[in-house]
Amino acid sequence: MKRNFEFTFSKALNFMKRGIRVSRTNMEGFVGLNLETDCPYFYHVENVALNAEYGKVWKPSTADLIAEDWITAEDKLDLL
């Protein structure tokens, strides 16, 4: 069921560029993803996990790219 606050990866990426953490509704153990940079030309996505079991750098799968169930991390915390 699509909620009115869910969006596509394209919009999620735009949120991350503005410093807003995002997540998929079904990402267990994650608080959110945020875009990090070491220099003006190199970006990577890092996850903020609930525990240390997950790695830091995250790469989207094809399913993540076409999903329409992205939400802000703030909304996800409200769902927990």
C-alpha positions as CSV (number, residue, x, y, z in Angstrom):
1,M,0.0,0.0,0.0
2,K,1.5,3.3,-1.1
3,R,1.3,6.1,1.6
4,N,1.0,9.7,0.6
5,F,4.5,10.4,1.9
6,E,6.3,7.7,-0.1
7,F,8.4,8.7,-3.2
8,T,10.8,7.5,-5.8
9,F,14.6,7.1,-5.6
10,S,15.0,10.2,-7.8
11,K,13.2,12.3,-5.2
12,A,15.2,10.5,-2.4
13,L,18.4,11.5,-4.1
14,N,17.3,15.1,-4.2
15,F,16.5,15.0,-0.5
16,M,19.9,13.5,0.2
17,K,21.6,16.3,-1.8
18,R,19.8,18.8,0.5
19,G,21.0,17.0,3.6
20,I,17.8,15.1,4.5
21,R,18.2,11.4,5.4
22,V,16.0,8.9,3.6
23,S,15.2,5.2,3.8
24,R,13.0,2.6,2.2
25,T,10.0,1.5,4.3
26,N,11.3,-2.1,4.4
27,M,15.0,-1.3,5.3
28,E,15.3,-3.2,8.6
29,G,18.0,-1.9,11.0
30,F,18.5,1.4,9.2
31,V,17.7,4.8,10.6
32,G,18.4,6.4,7.2
33,L,20.8,7.1,4.4
34,N,22.6,10.3,3.8
35,L,24.9,11.7,1.1
36,E,28.5,12.3,2.2
37,T,31.4,13.9,0.4
38,D,35.2,13.9,0.8
39,C,35.7,16.5,-1.8
40,P,33.4,18.5,-4.2
41,Y,33.5,15.8,-6.9
42,F,33.2,12.5,-5.0
43,Y,30.0,11.6,-3.2
44,H,29.0,8.3,-1.5
45,V,25.9,7.3,0.4
46,E,26.4,6.2,4.0
47,N,23.8,4.4,6.1
48,V,23.0,5.3,9.7
49,A,22.3,1.9,11.3
50,L,20.6,1.0,14.5
51,N,23.6,-1.3,15.3
52,A,27.1,-2.0,14.0
53,E,26.2,-5.1,12.0
54,Y,25.7,-3.1,8.8
55,G,28.5,-1.5,6.8
56,K,28.9,2.2,6.3
57,V,28.9,2.7,2.5
58,W,25.7,1.7,0.7
59,K,25.1,1.1,-3.0
60,P,21.5,0.9,-4.3
61,S,20.3,-2.2,-6.0
62,T,18.1,-2.2,-9.1
63,A,15.1,-2.8,-6.8
64,D,16.1,0.3,-4.8
65,L,16.3,2.4,-7.9
66,I,12.8,1.5,-9.2
67,A,11.1,1.4,-5.8
68,E,8.5,3.9,-4.9
69,D,8.5,3.3,-1.2
70,W,11.2,5.8,-0.1
71,I,10.5,8.0,2.9
72,T,12.4,10.5,5.0
73,A,14.2,9.1,8.0
74,E,12.0,11.3,10.2
75,D,8.9,9.6,8.8
76,K,10.5,6.2,9.3
77,L,11.2,6.8,12.9
78,D,7.6,7.7,13.4
79,L,6.7,4.3,11.9
80,L,8.9,2.4,14.4
